[in-house]
Amino acid sequence: MSTYKWIDCDRYSVSKRYDRIAKFIPVFDRLFFLPKDLRKKAAARLGLSRGESVLEIGCGTGNSFSYLHDAVGSEGQIYAVDISPGMLRKARGRCNANRWRNIELIECDAAKYTAPKPLDGVLFSLSYNTMPHHRSVLRTAWDQLRVGGRLVILDAKLPSGRGGDLVLPFSLWLMKRTMLGNPLIQPWKEVSAITEHVDMCEWLFGSYYICRGVKPLIGRNALSAHQ
């Protein structure tokens, strides 16, 4: 069993790191071999309809906005939260360039954000693993979903088996110097603690995944036990 560990950065350090790398996000997508259309697939897993509302947590520069906007239409509402003002400046430019008027950008800690109304969907797009308090953020977001609402997490992970053990030291080294994404986090287990309605798909030999949870009529409370 591997003895490698991850030490979280504080939220201020995460914010400042993403301020610095905001303009390099397209480069990182190529560097980390992000599969084409994976953000589009994640947005589709939300199952959104026109007029519905969705929250993207850790929206970054807004790479998922076009897919979310296509899903909810101009009559829907998109709330987009990030702690990095540098990322949000890029996202705001994208909104202005496309004349998207129904995207509200919010600079804050997602664990402290409450949407104005119940949500039909919540999306984490390559952001969940960067949050040192990801369980608190997950619980806060889940509480805001309506019954039947969908929560989707797109992120990277270690491949299973021997391959994952071999790349772990390099993954930890690289993440600490770039995206600050903890490769040891397993969000599908955390989502499974709050709903039995969970499904997951993997890409690139298990290096990327999309995990979805659907909010049932009666939920679970197990997540708080992991805090």
C-alpha positions in Angstrom: 0.0 0.0 0.0 1.3 3.4 -0.9 2.5 5.7 1.9 2.3 8.9 -0.2 0.1 11.6 1.3 -1.4 14.9 0.2 -1.1 18.1 2.3 -3.8 20.6 1.5 -3.1 24.2 0.8 -5.2 26.8 2.5 -7.9 28.5 0.5 -6.0 31.7 0.1 -3.1 29.9 -1.5 -5.5 28.0 -3.8 -7.1 31.3 -4.9 -3.7 33.0 -5.6 -2.5 30.0 -7.5 -5.5 30.1 -9.8 -5.1 33.8 -10.2 -1.6 33.1 -11.6 -2.6 30.3 -13.9 -5.9 31.6 -15.2 -4.6 32.5 -18.7 -2.9 29.1 -19.0 -6.0 26.8 -18.6 -6.1 25.8 -22.3 -2.5 24.8 -22.0 -3.2 22.7 -18.9 -6.1 20.9 -20.7 -3.6 19.8 -23.3 -0.8 19.0 -20.8 -3.1 16.7 -18.8 -4.7 15.1 -21.9 -8.2 16.2 -21.0 -10.5 14.1 -23.3 -12.2 16.2 -25.9 -15.9 17.1 -25.1 -15.6 15.8 -21.5 -17.0 19.1 -20.1 -19.8 18.8 -22.6 -20.5 15.2 -21.5 -20.5 16.3 -17.8 -23.0 19.1 -18.5 -25.2 16.6 -20.4 -25.3 14.3 -17.3 -27.1 17.1 -15.4 -30.1 16.4 -17.6 -31.1 20.1 -17.5 -34.1 21.5 -19.4 -34.8 25.0 -20.6 -35.8 27.4 -17.8 -34.0 25.4 -15.1 -31.3 26.7 -12.7 -27.8 25.3 -12.2 -24.9 26.1 -10.0 -21.3 25.6 -11.2 -18.8 25.4 -8.3 -15.3 26.3 -9.2 -16.4 27.7 -12.6 -12.9 28.9 -13.5 -12.7 30.7 -16.8 -16.2 29.5 -17.8 -15.2 26.6 -20.1 -18.5 24.9 -19.3 -20.8 27.9 -19.7 -21.7 27.3 -23.4 -22.9 23.8 -22.6 -24.9 24.9 -19.5 -26.4 27.9 -21.5 -27.4 25.6 -24.3 -29.2 23.3 -21.8 -31.2 25.9 -19.8 -31.6 28.5 -22.5 -31.8 32.3 -22.0 -34.8 31.8 -19.8 -32.8 29.6 -17.3 -30.3 30.7 -14.7 -26.7 29.8 -14.2 -24.9 30.7 -10.9 -21.1 30.4 -11.1 -18.9 30.5 -8.0 -15.2 30.7 -7.8 -12.7 31.9 -5.1 -10.2 33.2 -7.7 -10.8 36.8 -9.0 -8.4 36.1 -11.9 -10.5 33.2 -13.1 -13.7 35.2 -12.8 -12.2 38.0 -14.9 -11.7 35.5 -17.7 -15.2 34.1 -17.1 -16.7 37.6 -17.2 -15.0 38.3 -20.5 -16.4 35.1 -22.0 -19.9 36.0 -20.8 -19.6 39.5 -22.3 -18.2 38.2 -25.6 -21.2 35.8 -26.0 -23.8 38.2 -24.5 -24.9 35.7 -21.9 -27.1 37.7 -19.5 -28.3 34.9 -17.3 -25.0 33.9 -15.8 -24.3 35.3 -12.4 -20.7 35.3 -11.3 -20.0 35.1 -7.6 -16.6 35.4 -5.9 -16.8 33.6 -2.7 -16.1 30.3 -0.8 -18.6 27.8 -2.2 -19.2 26.4 1.3 -20.8 29.7 2.2 -22.8 30.3 -0.9 -26.6 29.9 -1.0 -28.4 30.2 -4.3 -31.5 32.4 -4.5 -33.7 29.4 -5.2 -33.6 25.6 -5.2 -31.3 24.2 -7.9 -32.0 21.7 -10.6 -28.3 20.9 -11.0 -24.9 21.4 -9.5 -21.7 20.9 -11.5 -18.1 20.6 -10.3 -15.9 20.7 -13.4 -12.3 19.9 -12.6 -12.7 21.8 -9.3 -13.7 19.3 -6.6 -10.2 17.9 -6.0 -8.7 21.4 -5.5 -10.9 22.2 -2.5 -9.4 21.4 0.9 -12.9 21.5 2.4 -14.6 19.6 -0.4 -17.0 17.7 1.9 -18.4 20.9 3.3 -18.8 22.3 -0.2 -20.5 19.1 -1.3 -22.9 19.1 1.7 -23.8 22.8 1.2 -24.5 22.2 -2.6 -26.5 19.1 -2.0 -28.8 20.8 0.5 -29.7 23.3 -2.2 -30.7 20.7 -4.8 -34.4 20.1 -5.2 -35.7 16.6 -5.0 -34.8 14.9 -8.2 -32.0 17.4 -8.8 -28.6 16.1 -10.2 -25.1 16.7 -8.9 -22.2 16.0 -11.3 -18.5 15.9 -10.6 -16.0 15.8 -13.4 -12.4 15.4 -12.3 -9.2 13.4 -12.6 -8.1 10.5 -10.5 -5.4 7.8 -10.4 -5.9 4.8 -12.6 -6.7 1.7 -10.7 -4.2 -1.0 -9.9 -0.5 -1.1 -10.5 -0.6 1.8 -13.0 -2.0 4.2 -10.4 0.7 3.2 -7.9 3.4 3.9 -10.4 2.2 7.4 -11.4 1.3 8.5 -7.9 4.6 10.1 -6.9 4.7 12.1 -10.2 1.0 13.0 -9.9 1.5 14.5 -6.5 4.6 16.4 -7.6 2.9 17.8 -10.7 -0.3 18.7 -9.0 1.5 20.6 -6.2 3.2 22.7 -8.8 0.2 23.3 -11.1 -3.5 22.7 -10.4 -3.4 21.8 -6.7 -5.8 18.9 -7.4 -5.6 16.1 -4.8 -5.4 12.8 -6.7 -6.2 10.8 -3.6 -9.7 12.2 -3.2 -12.5 9.8 -4.1 -15.7 11.9 -4.5 -17.8 8.9 -5.7 -17.6 7.5 -2.2 -18.7 10.8 -0.7 -21.6 11.1 -3.1 -22.6 7.5 -2.3 -22.7 8.5 1.4 -25.6 10.9 0.7 -27.6 9.1 -2.0 -27.8 5.6 -3.4 -28.6 7.0 -6.8 -25.0 7.2 -8.1 -23.5 6.4 -11.4 -20.0 6.8 -12.8 -18.2 6.7 -16.1 -14.4 6.7 -16.7 -12.2 7.8 -19.6 -8.5 7.6 -20.6 -7.8 4.3 -18.7 -9.6 5.6 -15.6 -7.7 8.9 -15.3 -10.8 11.0 -15.7 -14.4 10.3 -14.5 -17.9 11.8 -14.4 -19.8 10.9 -11.2 -23.5 11.8 -10.9 -25.7 11.7 -7.8 -29.5 12.2 -7.9 -31.3 13.6 -4.9 -34.0 11.3 -3.6 -37.1 12.1 -1.6 -35.4 10.9 1.5 -31.7 11.5 1.8 -28.8 10.1 3.9 -26.9 11.9 6.6 -23.7 9.8 6.4 -21.6 12.6 4.9 -21.4 14.5 8.2 -19.7 11.6 9.8 -16.7 12.0 7.5 -16.1 15.7 8.5 
